Amino acid sequence: MSVDNIIQVIILGIIEGITEFLPISSTGHLLIVQQFDEYFTRRSDAFTIVIQLGAILAVVIFYWPTLIDLAKNWR
């Protein structure tokens, strides 16, 4: 993997992370950036799925105490 590809992945990860907490489509932003900027090479759907999984995992970790409280007070 070249340095150029690593930089692209880091930038796309930052875009995904920033837009995950906004009430707008984070995946849509990834697709738009990849479509309209010639610097970015088109990534596979597997890449989009993995980066989404990472973002979802980050949200779960961030809200873990709240999720535990919800599970304890279910009734």
PDB file of N, CA, C and O in Angstrom:
ATOM      1  N   MET A   1       0.862  -1.177   0.000  1.00  0.00           N
ATOM      2  CA  MET A   1       0.000   0.000   0.000  1.00  0.00           C
ATOM      3  C   MET A   1       0.903   1.234   0.000  1.00  0.00           C
ATOM      4  O   MET A   1       1.806   1.354   0.828  1.00  0.00           O
ATOM      5  N   SER A   2       0.654   2.129  -0.920  1.00  0.00           N
ATOM      6  CA  SER A   2       1.495   3.314  -1.038  1.00  0.00           C
ATOM      7  C   SER A   2       1.083   4.377  -0.017  1.00  0.00           C
ATOM      8  O   SER A   2      -0.004   4.329   0.560  1.00  0.00           O
ATOM      9  N   VAL A   3       1.976   5.324   0.183  1.00  0.00           N
ATOM     10  CA  VAL A   3       1.703   6.427   1.101  1.00  0.00           C
ATOM     11  C   VAL A   3       0.491   7.216   0.626  1.00  0.00           C
ATOM     12  O   VAL A   3      -0.308   7.689   1.434  1.00  0.00           O
ATOM     13  N   ASP A   4       0.362   7.353  -0.686  1.00  0.00           N
ATOM     14  CA  ASP A   4      -0.772   8.076  -1.264  1.00  0.00           C
ATOM     15  C   ASP A   4      -2.095   7.401  -0.886  1.00  0.00           C
ATOM     16  O   ASP A   4      -3.059   8.076  -0.525  1.00  0.00           O
ATOM     17  N   ASN A   5      -2.137   6.075  -0.970  1.00  0.00           N
ATOM     18  CA  ASN A   5      -3.350   5.350  -0.581  1.00  0.00           C
ATOM     19  C   ASN A   5      -3.640   5.481   0.905  1.00  0.00           C
ATOM     20  O   ASN A   5      -4.798   5.600   1.305  1.00  0.00           O
ATOM     21  N   ILE A   6      -2.601   5.460   1.721  1.00  0.00           N
ATOM     22  CA  ILE A   6      -2.783   5.604   3.170  1.00  0.00           C
ATOM     23  C   ILE A   6      -3.362   6.974   3.489  1.00  0.00           C
ATOM     24  O   ILE A   6      -4.257   7.086   4.327  1.00  0.00           O
ATOM     25  N   ILE A   7      -2.867   8.012   2.836  1.00  0.00           N
ATOM     26  CA  ILE A   7      -3.395   9.368   3.053  1.00  0.00           C
ATOM     27  C   ILE A   7      -4.865   9.435   2.639  1.00  0.00           C
ATOM     28  O   ILE A   7      -5.680  10.039   3.336  1.00  0.00           O
ATOM     29  N   GLN A   8      -5.204   8.816   1.508  1.00  0.00           N
ATOM     30  CA  GLN A   8      -6.598   8.800   1.059  1.00  0.00           C
ATOM     31  C   GLN A   8      -7.499   8.127   2.083  1.00  0.00           C
ATOM     32  O   GLN A   8      -8.574   8.638   2.399  1.00  0.00           O
ATOM     33  N   VAL A   9      -7.068   6.986   2.600  1.00  0.00           N
ATOM     34  CA  VAL A   9      -7.869   6.248   3.581  1.00  0.00           C
ATOM     35  C   VAL A   9      -8.025   7.059   4.863  1.00  0.00           C
ATOM     36  O   VAL A   9      -9.103   7.064   5.457  1.00  0.00           O
ATOM     37  N   ILE A  10      -6.987   7.732   5.292  1.00  0.00           N
ATOM     38  CA  ILE A  10      -7.072   8.566   6.502  1.00  0.00           C
ATOM     39  C   ILE A  10      -8.059   9.706   6.287  1.00  0.00           C
ATOM     40  O   ILE A  10      -8.881   9.982   7.161  1.00  0.00           O
ATOM     41  N   ILE A  11      -7.991  10.363   5.149  1.00  0.00           N
ATOM     42  CA  ILE A  11      -8.924  11.464   4.860  1.00  0.00           C
ATOM     43  C   ILE A  11     -10.360  10.961   4.817  1.00  0.00           C
ATOM     44  O   ILE A  11     -11.256  11.586   5.385  1.00  0.00           O
ATOM     45  N   LEU A  12     -10.585   9.832   4.144  1.00  0.00           N
ATOM     46  CA  LEU A  12     -11.941   9.278   4.089  1.00  0.00           C
ATOM     47  C   LEU A  12     -12.423   8.859   5.474  1.00  0.00           C
ATOM     48  O   LEU A  12     -13.604   9.015   5.784  1.00  0.00           O
ATOM     49  N   GLY A  13     -11.539   8.334   6.305  1.00  0.00           N
ATOM     50  CA  GLY A  13     -11.897   7.985   7.675  1.00  0.00           C
ATOM     51  C   GLY A  13     -12.283   9.208   8.497  1.00  0.00           C
ATOM     52  O   GLY A  13     -13.217   9.154   9.297  1.00  0.00           O
ATOM     53  N   ILE A  14     -11.575  10.296   8.302  1.00  0.00           N
ATOM     54  CA  ILE A  14     -11.903  11.548   9.006  1.00  0.00           C
ATOM     55  C   ILE A  14     -13.270  12.062   8.547  1.00  0.00           C
ATOM     56  O   ILE A  14     -14.086  12.482   9.368  1.00  0.00           O
ATOM     57  N   ILE A  15     -13.514  12.028   7.242  1.00  0.00           N
ATOM     58  CA  ILE A  15     -14.822  12.468   6.726  1.00  0.00           C
ATOM     59  C   ILE A  15     -15.930  11.607   7.308  1.00  0.00           C
ATOM     60  O   ILE A  15     -16.962  12.123   7.736  1.00  0.00           O
ATOM     61  N   GLU A  16     -15.721  10.300   7.324  1.00  0.00           N
ATOM     62  CA  GLU A  16     -16.716   9.376   7.883  1.00  0.00           C
ATOM     63  C   GLU A  16     -16.948   9.665   9.365  1.00  0.00           C
ATOM     64  O   GLU A  16     -18.089   9.708   9.823  1.00  0.00           O
ATOM     65  N   GLY A  17     -15.871   9.859  10.103  1.00  0.00           N
ATOM     66  CA  GLY A  17     -15.993  10.109  11.541  1.00  0.00           C
ATOM     67  C   GLY A  17     -16.700  11.414  11.869  1.00  0.00           C
ATOM     68  O   GLY A  17     -17.513  11.465  12.793  1.00  0.00           O
ATOM     69  N   ILE A  18     -16.402  12.452  11.131  1.00  0.00           N
ATOM     70  CA  ILE A  18     -17.026  13.756  11.381  1.00  0.00           C
ATOM     71  C   ILE A  18     -18.512  13.721  11.035  1.00  0.00           C
ATOM     72  O   ILE A  18     -19.341  14.234  11.787  1.00  0.00           O
ATOM     73  N   THR A  19     -18.845  13.118   9.900  1.00  0.00           N
ATOM     74  CA  THR A  19     -20.235  13.152   9.454  1.00  0.00           C
ATOM     75  C   THR A  19     -21.096  12.072  10.102  1.00  0.00           C
ATOM     76  O   THR A  19     -22.314  12.080   9.926  1.00  0.00           O
ATOM     77  N   GLU A  20     -20.494  11.140  10.850  1.00  0.00           N
ATOM     78  CA  GLU A  20     -21.276  10.089  11.511  1.00  0.00           C
ATOM     79  C   GLU A  20     -22.200  10.670  12.577  1.00  0.00           C
ATOM     80  O   GLU A  20     -23.310  10.173  12.766  1.00  0.00           O
ATOM     81  N   PHE A  21     -21.763  11.700  13.267  1.00  0.00           N
ATOM     82  CA  PHE A  21     -22.549  12.276  14.350  1.00  0.00           C
ATOM     83  C   PHE A  21     -23.518  13.357  13.880  1.00  0.00           C
ATOM     84  O   PHE A  21     -24.280  13.895  14.683  1.00  0.00           O
ATOM     85  N   LEU A  22     -23.496  13.677  12.599  1.00  0.00           N
ATOM     86  CA  LEU A  22     -24.413  14.668  12.049  1.00  0.00           C
ATOM     87  C   LEU A  22     -25.644  13.954  11.486  1.00  0.00           C
ATOM     88  O   LEU A  22     -25.555  12.798  11.073  1.00  0.00           O
ATOM     89  N   PRO A  23     -26.777  14.629  11.468  1.00  0.00           N
ATOM     90  CA  PRO A  23     -27.995  13.973  10.946  1.00  0.00           C
ATOM     91  C   PRO A  23     -28.052  13.965   9.415  1.00  0.00           C
ATOM     92  O   PRO A  23     -29.078  14.277   8.811  1.00  0.00           O
ATOM     93  N   ILE A  24     -26.932  13.603   8.815  1.00  0.00           N
ATOM     94  CA  ILE A  24     -26.837  13.503   7.360  1.00  0.00           C
ATOM     95  C   ILE A  24     -26.087  12.215   7.029  1.00  0.00           C
ATOM     96  O   ILE A  24     -25.462  11.622   7.909  1.00  0.00           O
ATOM     97  N   SER A  25     -26.139  11.785   5.800  1.00  0.00           N
ATOM     98  CA  SER A  25     -25.553  10.504   5.409  1.00  0.00           C
ATOM     99  C   SER A  25     -24.030  10.583   5.352  1.00  0.00           C
ATOM    100  O   SER A  25     -23.467  11.296   4.521  1.00  0.00           O
ATOM    101  N   SER A  26     -23.377   9.850   6.235  1.00  0.00           N
ATOM    102  CA  SER A  26     -21.918   9.823   6.214  1.00  0.00           C
ATOM    103  C   SER A  26     -21.408   9.027   5.017  1.00  0.00           C
ATOM    104  O   SER A  26     -20.381   9.378   4.435  1.00  0.00           O
ATOM    105  N   THR A  27     -22.108   7.969   4.647  1.00  0.00           N
ATOM    106  CA  THR A  27     -21.718   7.191   3.474  1.00  0.00           C
ATOM    107  C   THR A  27     -21.882   8.013   2.202  1.00  0.00           C
ATOM    108  O   THR A  27     -21.074   7.911   1.279  1.00  0.00           O
ATOM    109  N   GLY A  28     -22.916   8.817   2.159  1.00  0.00           N
ATOM    110  CA  GLY A  28     -23.113   9.701   1.014  1.00  0.00           C
ATOM    111  C   GLY A  28     -21.956  10.659   0.839  1.00  0.00           C
ATOM    112  O   GLY A  28     -21.543  10.934  -0.288  1.00  0.00           O
ATOM    113  N   HIS A  29     -21.427  11.169   1.935  1.00  0.00           N
ATOM    114  CA  HIS A  29     -20.279  12.068   1.849  1.00  0.00           C
ATOM    115  C   HIS A  29     -19.052  11.343   1.307  1.00  0.00           C
ATOM    116  O   HIS A  29     -18.294  11.907   0.517  1.00  0.00           O
ATOM    117  N   LEU A  30     -18.853  10.098   1.728  1.00  0.00           N
ATOM    118  CA  LEU A  30     -17.732   9.333   1.194  1.00  0.00           C
ATOM    119  C   LEU A  30     -17.855   9.161  -0.316  1.00  0.00           C
ATOM    120  O   LEU A  30     -16.889   9.342  -1.056  1.00  0.00           O
ATOM    121  N   LEU A  31     -19.051   8.811  -0.756  1.00  0.00           N
ATOM    122  CA  LEU A  31     -19.267   8.599  -2.183  1.00  0.00           C
ATOM    123  C   LEU A  31     -19.099   9.890  -2.974  1.00  0.00           C
ATOM    124  O   LEU A  31     -18.538   9.876  -4.069  1.00  0.00           O
ATOM    125  N   ILE A  32     -19.578  10.998  -2.432  1.00  0.00           N
ATOM    126  CA  ILE A  32     -19.446  12.285  -3.116  1.00  0.00           C
ATOM    127  C   ILE A  32     -17.979  12.679  -3.237  1.00  0.00           C
ATOM    128  O   ILE A  32     -17.536  13.099  -4.306  1.00  0.00           O
ATOM    129  N   VAL A  33     -17.225  12.547  -2.155  1.00  0.00           N
ATOM    130  CA  VAL A  33     -15.809  12.910  -2.194  1.00  0.00           C
ATOM    131  C   VAL A  33     -15.066  12.049  -3.208  1.00  0.00           C
ATOM    132  O   VAL A  33     -14.247  12.553  -3.976  1.00  0.00           O
ATOM    133  N   GLN A  34     -15.355  10.741  -3.209  1.00  0.00           N
ATOM    134  CA  GLN A  34     -14.674   9.847  -4.147  1.00  0.00           C
ATOM    135  C   GLN A  34     -15.091  10.119  -5.592  1.00  0.00           C
ATOM    136  O   GLN A  34     -14.290   9.936  -6.509  1.00  0.00           O
ATOM    137  N   GLN A  35     -16.320  10.548  -5.801  1.00  0.00           N
ATOM    138  CA  GLN A  35     -16.828  10.770  -7.154  1.00  0.00           C
ATOM    139  C   GLN A  35     -16.300  12.062  -7.775  1.00  0.00           C
ATOM    140  O   GLN A  35     -15.967  12.091  -8.960  1.00  0.00           O
ATOM    141  N   PHE A  36     -16.223  13.125  -6.983  1.00  0.00           N
ATOM    142  CA  PHE A  36     -15.926  14.431  -7.545  1.00  0.00           C
ATOM    143  C   PHE A  36     -14.480  14.883  -7.408  1.00  0.00           C
ATOM    144  O   PHE A  36     -14.106  15.916  -7.964  1.00  0.00           O
ATOM    145  N   ASP A  37     -13.672  14.141  -6.691  1.00  0.00           N
ATOM    146  CA  ASP A  37     -12.279  14.541  -6.548  1.00  0.00           C
ATOM    147  C   ASP A  37     -11.400  13.523  -7.272  1.00  0.00           C
ATOM    148  O   ASP A  37     -11.410  12.339  -6.937  1.00  0.00           O
ATOM    149  N   GLU A  38     -10.649  13.980  -8.252  1.00  0.00           N
ATOM    150  CA  GLU A  38      -9.831  13.053  -9.036  1.00  0.00           C
ATOM    151  C   GLU A  38      -8.657  12.486  -8.244  1.00  0.00           C
ATOM    152  O   GLU A  38      -8.032  11.519  -8.680  1.00  0.00           O
ATOM    153  N   TYR A  39      -8.349  13.071  -7.091  1.00  0.00           N
ATOM    154  CA  TYR A  39      -7.264  12.561  -6.250  1.00  0.00           C
ATOM    155  C   TYR A  39      -7.614  11.194  -5.663  1.00  0.00           C
ATOM    156  O   TYR A  39      -6.745  10.335  -5.514  1.00  0.00           O
ATOM    157  N   PHE A  40      -8.888  10.999  -5.331  1.00  0.00           N
ATOM    158  CA  PHE A  40      -9.316   9.763  -4.694  1.00  0.00           C
ATOM    159  C   PHE A  40      -9.625   8.699  -5.738  1.00  0.00           C
ATOM    160  O   PHE A  40     -10.337   8.948  -6.710  1.00  0.00           O
ATOM    161  N   THR A  41      -9.087   7.534  -5.523  1.00  0.00           N
ATOM    162  CA  THR A  41      -9.448   6.408  -6.374  1.00  0.00           C
ATOM    163  C   THR A  41     -10.749   5.808  -5.839  1.00  0.00           C
ATOM    164  O   THR A  41     -11.003   5.830  -4.635  1.00  0.00           O
ATOM    165  N   ARG A  42     -11.549   5.285  -6.725  1.00  0.00           N
ATOM    166  CA  ARG A  42     -12.826   4.686  -6.328  1.00  0.00           C
ATOM    167  C   ARG A  42     -12.554   3.438  -5.507  1.00  0.00           C
ATOM    168  O   ARG A  42     -11.873   2.518  -5.961  1.00  0.00           O
ATOM    169  N   ARG A  43     -13.086   3.414  -4.306  1.00  0.00           N
ATOM    170  CA  ARG A  43     -12.900   2.280  -3.405  1.00  0.00           C
ATOM    171  C   ARG A  43     -14.016   1.271  -3.620  1.00  0.00           C
ATOM    172  O   ARG A  43     -15.079   1.602  -4.144  1.00  0.00           O
ATOM    173  N   SER A  44     -13.764   0.055  -3.214  1.00  0.00           N
ATOM    174  CA  SER A  44     -14.764  -1.000  -3.372  1.00  0.00           C
ATOM    175  C   SER A  44     -15.881  -0.828  -2.353  1.00  0.00           C
ATOM    176  O   SER A  44     -15.758  -0.067  -1.394  1.00  0.00           O
ATOM    177  N   ASP A  45     -16.967  -1.546  -2.580  1.00  0.00           N
ATOM    178  CA  ASP A  45     -18.068  -1.527  -1.620  1.00  0.00           C
ATOM    179  C   ASP A  45     -17.633  -2.129  -0.291  1.00  0.00           C
ATOM    180  O   ASP A  45     -18.127  -1.729   0.763  1.00  0.00           O
ATOM    181  N   ALA A  46     -16.714  -3.083  -0.334  1.00  0.00           N
ATOM    182  CA  ALA A  46     -16.204  -3.685   0.902  1.00  0.00           C
ATOM    183  C   ALA A  46     -15.514  -2.629   1.767  1.00  0.00           C
ATOM    184  O   ALA A  46     -15.649  -2.645   2.990  1.00  0.00           O
ATOM    185  N   PHE A  47     -14.778  -1.714   1.139  1.00  0.00           N
ATOM    186  CA  PHE A  47     -14.128  -0.634   1.885  1.00  0.00           C
ATOM    187  C   PHE A  47     -15.170   0.223   2.583  1.00  0.00           C
ATOM    188  O   PHE A  47     -15.008   0.568   3.754  1.00  0.00           O
ATOM    189  N   THR A  48     -16.236   0.568   1.875  1.00  0.00           N
ATOM    190  CA  THR A  48     -17.297   1.385   2.456  1.00  0.00           C
ATOM    191  C   THR A  48     -17.958   0.655   3.621  1.00  0.00           C
ATOM    192  O   THR A  48     -18.266   1.276   4.639  1.00  0.00           O
ATOM    193  N   ILE A  49     -18.176  -0.631   3.492  1.00  0.00           N
ATOM    194  CA  ILE A  49     -18.786  -1.408   4.569  1.00  0.00           C
ATOM    195  C   ILE A  49     -17.872  -1.451   5.786  1.00  0.00           C
ATOM    196  O   ILE A  49     -18.337  -1.278   6.912  1.00  0.00           O
ATOM    197  N   VAL A  50     -16.595  -1.677   5.577  1.00  0.00           N
ATOM    198  CA  VAL A  50     -15.655  -1.757   6.697  1.00  0.00           C
ATOM    199  C   VAL A  50     -15.524  -0.410   7.403  1.00  0.00           C
ATOM    200  O   VAL A  50     -15.473  -0.358   8.631  1.00  0.00           O
ATOM    201  N   ILE A  51     -15.470   0.669   6.643  1.00  0.00           N
ATOM    202  CA  ILE A  51     -15.336   1.983   7.273  1.00  0.00           C
ATOM    203  C   ILE A  51     -16.621   2.351   8.019  1.00  0.00           C
ATOM    204  O   ILE A  51     -16.570   3.012   9.056  1.00  0.00           O
ATOM    205  N   GLN A  52     -17.782   1.919   7.487  1.00  0.00           N
ATOM    206  CA  GLN A  52     -19.053   2.114   8.208  1.00  0.00           C
ATOM    207  C   GLN A  52     -19.063   1.308   9.506  1.00  0.00           C
ATOM    208  O   GLN A  52     -19.517   1.797  10.540  1.00  0.00           O
ATOM    209  N   LEU A  53     -18.567   0.081   9.449  1.00  0.00           N
ATOM    210  CA  LEU A  53     -18.502  -0.758  10.639  1.00  0.00           C
ATOM    211  C   LEU A  53     -17.636  -0.109  11.713  1.00  0.00           C
ATOM    212  O   LEU A  53     -17.975  -0.132  12.896  1.00  0.00           O
ATOM    213  N   GLY A  54     -16.520   0.465  11.292  1.00  0.00           N
ATOM    214  CA  GLY A  54     -15.656   1.173  12.235  1.00  0.00           C
ATOM    215  C   GLY A  54     -16.353   2.370  12.863  1.00  0.00           C
ATOM    216  O   GLY A  54     -16.202   2.622  14.058  1.00  0.00           O
ATOM    217  N   ALA A  55     -17.110   3.104  12.068  1.00  0.00           N
ATOM    218  CA  ALA A  55     -17.834   4.264  12.592  1.00  0.00           C
ATOM    219  C   ALA A  55     -18.929   3.826  13.561  1.00  0.00           C
ATOM    220  O   ALA A  55     -19.123   4.455  14.601  1.00  0.00           O
ATOM    221  N   ILE A  56     -19.640   2.764  13.230  1.00  0.00           N
ATOM    222  CA  ILE A  56     -20.687   2.255  14.122  1.00  0.00           C
ATOM    223  C   ILE A  56     -20.071   1.771  15.431  1.00  0.00           C
ATOM    224  O   ILE A  56     -20.614   2.026  16.507  1.00  0.00           O
ATOM    225  N   LEU A  57     -18.951   1.083  15.343  1.00  0.00           N
ATOM    226  CA  LEU A  57     -18.264   0.619  16.544  1.00  0.00           C
ATOM    227  C   LEU A  57     -17.835   1.794  17.418  1.00  0.00           C
ATOM    228  O   LEU A  57     -17.934   1.726  18.643  1.00  0.00           O
ATOM    229  N   ALA A  58     -17.362   2.866  16.797  1.00  0.00           N
ATOM    230  CA  ALA A  58     -16.967   4.057  17.553  1.00  0.00           C
ATOM    231  C   ALA A  58     -18.162   4.673  18.272  1.00  0.00           C
ATOM    232  O   ALA A  58     -18.033   5.112  19.415  1.00  0.00           O
ATOM    233  N   VAL A  59     -19.310   4.712  17.627  1.00  0.00           N
ATOM    234  CA  VAL A  59     -20.518   5.256  18.255  1.00  0.00           C
ATOM    235  C   VAL A  59     -20.946   4.374  19.428  1.00  0.00           C
ATOM    236  O   VAL A  59     -21.326   4.885  20.481  1.00  0.00           O
ATOM    237  N   VAL A  60     -20.887   3.062  19.251  1.00  0.00           N
ATOM    238  CA  VAL A  60     -21.266   2.136  20.336  1.00  0.00           C
ATOM    239  C   VAL A  60     -20.325   2.304  21.526  1.00  0.00           C
ATOM    240  O   VAL A  60     -20.775   2.336  22.672  1.00  0.00           O
ATOM    241  N   ILE A  61     -19.033   2.412  21.264  1.00  0.00           N
ATOM    242  CA  ILE A  61     -18.072   2.618  22.355  1.00  0.00           C
ATOM    243  C   ILE A  61     -18.325   3.952  23.042  1.00  0.00           C
ATOM    244  O   ILE A  61     -18.273   4.038  24.269  1.00  0.00           O
ATOM    245  N   PHE A  62     -18.595   4.983  22.270  1.00  0.00           N
ATOM    246  CA  PHE A  62     -18.840   6.316  22.829  1.00  0.00           C
ATOM    247  C   PHE A  62     -20.070   6.319  23.734  1.00  0.00           C
ATOM    248  O   PHE A  62     -20.061   6.928  24.804  1.00  0.00           O
ATOM    249  N   TYR A  63     -21.135   5.631  23.296  1.00  0.00           N
ATOM    250  CA  TYR A  63     -22.381   5.614  24.047  1.00  0.00           C
ATOM    251  C   TYR A  63     -22.539   4.368  24.919  1.00  0.00           C
ATOM    252  O   TYR A  63     -23.643   4.100  25.393  1.00  0.00           O
ATOM    253  N   TRP A  64     -21.471   3.598  25.145  1.00  0.00           N
ATOM    254  CA  TRP A  64     -21.554   2.365  25.904  1.00  0.00           C
ATOM    255  C   TRP A  64     -22.200   2.540  27.279  1.00  0.00           C
ATOM    256  O   TRP A  64     -23.084   1.753  27.618  1.00  0.00           O
ATOM    257  N   PRO A  65     -21.807   3.532  28.092  1.00  0.00           N
ATOM    258  CA  PRO A  65     -22.461   3.692  29.399  1.00  0.00           C
ATOM    259  C   PRO A  65     -23.972   3.921  29.276  1.00  0.00           C
ATOM    260  O   PRO A  65     -24.743   3.392  30.077  1.00  0.00           O
ATOM    261  N   THR A  66     -24.389   4.684  28.304  1.00  0.00           N
ATOM    262  CA  THR A  66     -25.810   4.923  28.086  1.00  0.00           C
ATOM    263  C   THR A  66     -26.519   3.642  27.661  1.00  0.00           C
ATOM    264  O   THR A  66     -27.631   3.374  28.117  1.00  0.00           O
ATOM    265  N   LEU A  67     -25.903   2.861  26.810  1.00  0.00           N
ATOM    266  CA  LEU A  67     -26.499   1.601  26.383  1.00  0.00           C
ATOM    267  C   LEU A  67     -26.621   0.621  27.544  1.00  0.00           C
ATOM    268  O   LEU A  67     -27.617  -0.095  27.645  1.00  0.00           O
ATOM    269  N   ILE A  68     -25.626   0.583  28.415  1.00  0.00           N
ATOM    270  CA  ILE A  68     -25.689  -0.292  29.595  1.00  0.00           C
ATOM    271  C   ILE A  68     -26.820   0.149  30.517  1.00  0.00           C
ATOM    272  O   ILE A  68     -27.566  -0.692  31.019  1.00  0.00           O
ATOM    273  N   ASP A  69     -26.961   1.465  30.750  1.00  0.00           N
ATOM    274  CA  ASP A  69     -28.057   1.969  31.582  1.00  0.00           C
ATOM    275  C   ASP A  69     -29.410   1.621  30.984  1.00  0.00           C
ATOM    276  O   ASP A  69     -30.324   1.239  31.716  1.00  0.00           O
ATOM    277  N   LEU A  70     -29.556   1.742  29.682  1.00  0.00           N
ATOM    278  CA  LEU A  70     -30.797   1.374  29.024  1.00  0.00           C
ATOM    279  C   LEU A  70     -31.107  -0.108  29.185  1.00  0.00           C
ATOM    280  O   LEU A  70     -32.257  -0.487  29.403  1.00  0.00           O
ATOM    281  N   ALA A  71     -30.082  -0.941  29.076  1.00  0.00           N
ATOM    282  CA  ALA A  71     -30.289  -2.377  29.218  1.00  0.00           C
ATOM    283  C   ALA A  71     -30.664  -2.749  30.654  1.00  0.00           C
ATOM    284  O   ALA A  71     -31.497  -3.629  30.870  1.00  0.00           O
ATOM    285  N   LYS A  72     -30.051  -2.080  31.636  1.00  0.00           N
ATOM    286  CA  LYS A  72     -30.363  -2.368  33.042  1.00  0.00           C
ATOM    287  C   LYS A  72     -31.770  -1.914  33.419  1.00  0.00           C
ATOM    288  O   LYS A  72     -32.439  -2.571  34.217  1.00  0.00           O
ATOM    289  N   ASN A  73     -32.215  -0.819  32.861  1.00  0.00           N
ATOM    290  CA  ASN A  73     -33.519  -0.246  33.201  1.00  0.00           C
ATOM    291  C   ASN A  73     -34.566  -0.542  32.134  1.00  0.00           C
ATOM    292  O   ASN A  73     -35.467   0.267  31.911  1.00  0.00           O
ATOM    293  N   TRP A  74     -34.459  -1.672  31.484  1.00  0.00           N
ATOM    294  CA  TRP A  74     -35.355  -2.031  30.382  1.00  0.00           C
ATOM    295  C   TRP A  74     -36.799  -2.076  30.828  1.00  0.00           C
ATOM    296  O   TRP A  74     -37.685  -1.631  30.099  1.00  0.00           O
ATOM    297  N   ARG A  75     -37.046  -2.600  31.994  1.00  0.00           N
ATOM    298  CA  ARG A  75     -38.410  -2.741  32.502  1.00  0.00           C
ATOM    299  C   ARG A  75     -38.825  -1.442  33.070  1.00  0.00           C
ATOM    300  O   ARG A  75     -39.946  -1.314  33.563  1.00  0.00           O
TER     301      ARG A  75
END
